[in-house]
Amino acid sequence: MTIQTPQKRVHMVSLGCPKNRVDSEIMLGQAEAAGYALTGEASEADLLIVNTCAFIEDSKKESVGAILDLAEVKALRPGTRLVVAGCLAQRHAEELAAELPEVDVFLGTGEYDHLAQRLGLATGVAVPQTTRKPRPEYIADHLEPRWIAPESFSTYLKIAEGCDQACSFCIIPKLRGVQRSRTVADCVAEARQLVERGVVELNLVAQDLTHYGEDTQNPEALTQLVRALGQVDGLRWVRLMYAYPHNVSDALLDTIAETDNCVKYVDMPLQHASDRVLTAMKRKTSRAEMEALLANMRRRIPDLTLRTTFLVGHPGEGEADFQQLLEFVKEQRFHRAGCFAYSREEGTLSARLADQVPTAVKKSRVSKLLKLQGGISKKLLSGLVGQELDVLIEGLSDETDLLLQGRMAGQAPEIDGVVYVNDAPRDVGRGQIRRVHITQAGEHDLVGHVV
């Protein structure tokens, strides 16, 4: 009689941005290679992992809360191990180790490839808590095991790590290190692997997408990558996200326009429109330069969907500066725009500036900008009523199981709205791209039926 040992299980809490999600999938890939199965129930897990975010104060609080929650689970399940990874571990490993002895291992942003080694998943010999590497150098390649959810049809391809910019408000370069770009060939190899696993949509991400290749003396790397991904059989949609308003060549714009599977959508964080505030932020583009760039993008890429992000309440931002930003938003008529209140982060240049903006003023400005943008978004979406659009079907609606939901090319996963699909034929399934006739529009979402 053979007695089988129950398979060990791993539970992951992944916080923060899509770039963090890729890192989480790398760690899960290592655990899976060591024989662990993923579970959605923390109480069933033998290994608990929190991949933290530390970009702003709210994200740090969320990360600490998640750590404490899993520490309670660990206390009730002897033998379970707890790993804290990511940006918070990179930034505060020593302090956290002193306060949280229940954490078995801290992994900084340059140590994701060491999860199995540090926990002894293969050897049985674990390496205890340790301090972070002060200068992250790691970036995964296509040979790294990566866990992808079963039947996934959309995911992220991280093409670079780190950031060489010096925005005065941002802590990312200290958390992630300098820019490290993967080769075009390596990114394409991973893309082919993902397509073989059922992926039809790839969203290209990096801390600074348009700086991709600059560190390897290949300034046209992003153009080359988009062209190469255009030749990958089975890859239906490629999307560019976190494309900063510099290093945007005409060749890149023309390649986006000409490459069939590259959706005509660019996510470009602009942060502000007041030259005075942009200078204080140490951004590299002025309002006039941004206006010229946006006009060129729209001219070269017909039917372009533009998404951006703004930061309000930066130290020294006056009412006149904020009004300039509102005017800019009215003039540019972005399809989508996120807005965040400035967070005073220790270790950044902006944190040392005088004239910090009161919290109430920051919140008010966020509300005003989002209200303005909401009206613009609704009007632009209303212009799609009566049209037929390609929609990537995601499955049953989050609102009701009587509807399907999906996304058109102008809607990125998780951050934009969706298309609700009614009266769908029975052969319509997840991961399909189907033609949908649009019948209604709201501020974020559309409604339609399959043609």
N, C-alpha and C positions, 0 to 999 in steps of 0.2 A: 504494500500500500504506500503510495507516494503522498506526502503531505506538502502542499504548495504554500509557500510563504506569501501572505497578502502583499499586493503591490503598494509601494509607498506613494503618497500623494503630495502634491505641491499646490499651494493656494497663493495667488498673486493679487496684490492691490497696486494698480498702476495709476499714478496721478500725473497731472500736467499735460504737456503738449504731445502731438503725434510723434515727435522725435523721441520722447520718453517711451512712448508705446513701442517703438522699434527696439529700444534697449531692453524693455521688459520681455519682448518676444525672443530676444537673443538669450536672456537668462533662462527663460522657460525651455528654450531649445537645449541648453546644457543640462537642465534637470531631466528633460525627457530622454536625452541620450544616456543619462545615468540610471534610467529605469523608472523615473517618477511619472505618474499620471496626473493631469491637471484636475483639480476639483474646484467647484464654485463655492463650496462650503468650508469656511475656515476651520470649523470644529472637527472636520474630517482629516485635516492635513497633518502630515509629518514635517513639512517644511513650509514656513510662512515667509513671504517676501513682500516688502513694501518698497516700490520704486518711487522715490519722493521728488517733489518739486520745491524749489526755493527761490523762484523768480521774484515774487513780491511777498509782503507780509502775510496776506491771506492764504497764499499757497503754503507757506511754512506752517501756519496754524493747522491747515488741513492735513499736512503730512504728519505733524506731531500727533494729531488726533488719531490718525490711522495706525500709527505705531503703538500707541497706548491701547487701542482696541485689540490689536493682535497680540499684544503682550498679555492681556487678560485671557485670551483664548489659550495661549501657550501655558499659562499658569494652571489651567484646568486639564491640560493634556501632557503629562510627563513624557519627556523624550522628544517633544516637538522642538524644532530649531527655528529661530527668527533672524531674518536678514533684513537690514536696512540699507538700501542702495540709492544711488542717484545724487541729485544736486544738494539735498540737505546733508547727506553723508559726506559729500565732498567739502561742504562749507563748514560743517560743525561736528565732524566726527569725534574729536577729542572731548568736547563738552557733552555730547550725547552719550559717549561711552561711559563717562563718569556718572551720568544721571540715570542711565538705563542699562544696568548690568544684565538684564534679562535678554538683551540683544546679543546673539552669538557672533555675528559678523557685520561689519560695516564695509560697504563697497562704494568707493568714489566713482566719479564718472569716467575714470580711465582704467577701471578694473572689472568691467562686466565680464570679460573673458576669464576671470579668475574665480568665478562663483564655484564651479565644481571643485577646483583645487582647494580653495579656502575651506569649503565644507567637507572635503574628503569624500566626495560622492563616489569617486572611483577607488580610492585607496583605503578609505575608512579612517584615515588620519587627518583630522581637521586642524586648521590653523585658526587660532582664536582671534578675538577683536584686534584690530590694528588701525594705525593711522592711515589717512589717505595719502595718495601720491600728490605732491603739491602741483605737479605739471602734468595734466592728463595728456596721454599720447595715443591711446588706443582708438581704433575705429574698426568696426567689423567689415569683413569682406564676404564674398559670396560662398566661401567655404565654411563660414561659421554656421553651426546649427541654429535654426530659427523656427520657433513654434508659430504656426499659422492656424487659426481656428478652422475646424472642418467646414467645408463648403464656402470658404471665403472667396469672394469675387472682387473685393476692393481692399487695397492696403496701401502702405506707405513704403517708399524706397528712399532711404537716407543716403544721399550722395556725398555728403561731407559732414564733418564734425568740427566744433569749435568756431571761433569768430575772431577776425582781425580788426574789427571796427572798435572805436573807442567812444561810443555814445555815453554821455556823462551820467545818464540815469540808469544804465544797465549793468548788471552784475554777471551776465552770461560769460564774458571772456575769462573771468576768474573762476567760474564754475566748470567751464568746458574746455579751456585752453585755446591755443591758436588754431587757425583754420587747418584742417587736414582733409584734402580731397581724395576720394577714391578715383581710380582710373575709369575712363569711359568703358573699357572692355569689361572690367569687374562689375560695374553697375548693370551692363547689358546681360552679363552672365546671370546675375541674380534675378533680373527681370524675366529671363527665359525660364528659370527655375520656378518662379512664382506663377507664371502663366501655365506651366505644366501642372501646377497644383490647383488650377481653376480660377486664378485671378484674371479679371478682364480690365480692371481699372487700377492704374498706378499713380499715386500722388507723390511727386518729387518734393522732398523736404531737406532742409539744412538750416543751420542758424542764419546763413546768408547765402541764398541760392545763387545769386548772380555773381558772387565772388568765387564760385566753383571753378577750380582749375588755375586760379591766379597763383596759388602757392606752389603749383607744379609747373609754372611757366607755360601754361596752356590757356590763355584767356578766352579762347573760343570753345572750351570744353563743353559748356552747356549746349551750345549750338550743335556740336558734334553728337552729344548724347541724345538730344531730341530727334535728330535725323536717324540715329542708329535705332532708337526705340520705335521709330516709325516703320522699321523693317521686321519687327518681331511679330511673327504670325500669332494670331489669337489675342493680342493686346489691343483692346478696343479704344480705351481712353487713357491719355497721359495728361497730367495736370501739373502746373507749376505753382508752388506755394512758397511763401517767404522770399519772394524776389525783390531785393532792395533796389531803390531807384538810382543805382549807379552800375557801371559795367553792362548797361543794356544796349547792345549793338543792334544796328539795322539788320545785320545777318541773323541774329537771334529772332528778332521780330518777324522777319520774312520766313524763317524756318517754322515758327509757330503757325503762321498763316498757311504755309504750303504743306505741312505734314498732316495727313488725313486723320491720324488717330490722336493728334495733340489737340485737346479741346481749346477753344478760343476763350480762355479764362486765365487771368493772372491775378494772384494775390500779392499785393505790393504794399507793405507797411510804410506809410509816409510820415506818420507821427504828428506833424503840425504843418501850418502854412504861414505862420508869422516868421519872417527872417530873423527877428530878434530872438525868438524862442528856439528856432532851429540852430542858431549859432550857440546859444547856451547849452543846447543838447549835444553839441558837437556833431551834428549831422553834416553830411557832405554835399547836400543839395539845397539850393535856395527855392523860393516859391516860383520864381520865373523859370528856373531850370526844370522843376517838376511839371509846370504847365506845358512847357515845350515837349517834354518827354511823353506826357499823357496824350497830347495831340498827335505826336508821331506814332504812338502805339495804336491809337484808334484809326489813324490813316492807313497804317500798314496791315492791321488785322481787322478785317470787316467783322461786324457783329461781336466785337470783343466784350466780354463781361469782366469788369474791374471790381475787385474787392480790395479794401484797404483797412488800416487800423490807425487810430489816433490816440495820442496821450495828452490829456489835459491836466492842468494844475501843476505843471512843472514850476520849480522855484522861479519867481520873477514874472510869471505869466500874468499880465494885467488884463483888464476887461477889453481893452482895445485889441490886444493880441488874440483873445478868444473870439472877438467879433470878426477878425480877419479869417480865422479858421472857419467860422460859420459861412462867411461869404464864399470861401473856397469850396466848401461842400455844396453850396447852392449852385455854383458855377459848374463844377465838374460832374455832378449828378452820377456819383458812383452807384453801381448796382447794389453793393453791400458795403457796410462800414462798421467796424467794431470800435468801441471807445472805452478807454480805461483811465482811471484816475491815477495820477502819479503816486508811487509808493516810495517813501524815503528809505533807501537800502544802504545799510552800513557798508563802507568800502567803495562806494561810488563817489564820483566828483560832485554830483548834484546834491548829495546828502550834506555836503559841507557848505552849500550856498546859503546865503541869507535870503530873506523874503520868501519863506516857505508859504504856500497858499493854504488857507484854512480848509479843513476837511469838508465843512458844509459847502464851501464855494466849489470845491472840486466835484462833489456829488451833484450839485446843481448844474454844473457845466456838462457833466456826462449826460445827465437827463435831457438837457436842451439839445445837445448834439444828436443824441439817439432819436429824439422826437422828430427833429428835422429830417434825419436820414430815413426814418420810418416812412414818412410821407413820400420821399423820393423813390424809395424802393417799391412802395405799393403802386405808384404811378407807372414805373417802368415795367413791373410785372403785369399790370393791367393791359399794357400794350401787347402782351402775348396771347390774350384771349382770342380765340378763333384760329390760332396757328396750330400746326402739327409739329411736335418736337420729339426727338429721340430721348427716351427715359430709361435709365438703368433701374430695373425693378429690384427692390431690396427685400420685399416680403410683405407680410401683413402689417397694417398700419399700427403705429404705437398708440393711436387714439381709439381704434375700434377694429375688431377682426372682420368687419363687413367691408373693409376697404383694403386695397394694397397701397403701398407707398414706394416711391422711388425718387430719383433725382435726375433732372435734366443736366446737360453739360455745364450749364451756368450755375450749378449748385455743388459746392464741395461737401464732402462728408463731414458730419458732426457740427459744422459751424454755420452752414447756410440752411435755408428752408428745404422743403420736400415737395414732391408732387403726389397728391392723393389720387389714386386711380380707382374709379368705380366701374361697374359693369364689365369687369375683365373676363375674357374667355378663360376656360379652365386650363388651357395649355400655357398660360402665362406663368412663369416661375422666376424664382430668385436668380439674379445674375444675368437675366436676359435684358437686352436693350430693345425696347419696343416703341413703335410710333404711337404717340398719344395726342389726341385732340384736346386742347386746353379750353375749358368752359368757364372757369372762375379763377380769380386772383385775389390774394390778400397782401398783407405787408411783407410776409416771408414765404408763403406757400402758394401752390397752384393746385387746381383740381381739374381732372380731365378723364377721358375714357380711351381705351385702346382702339386704334383705328382698325 
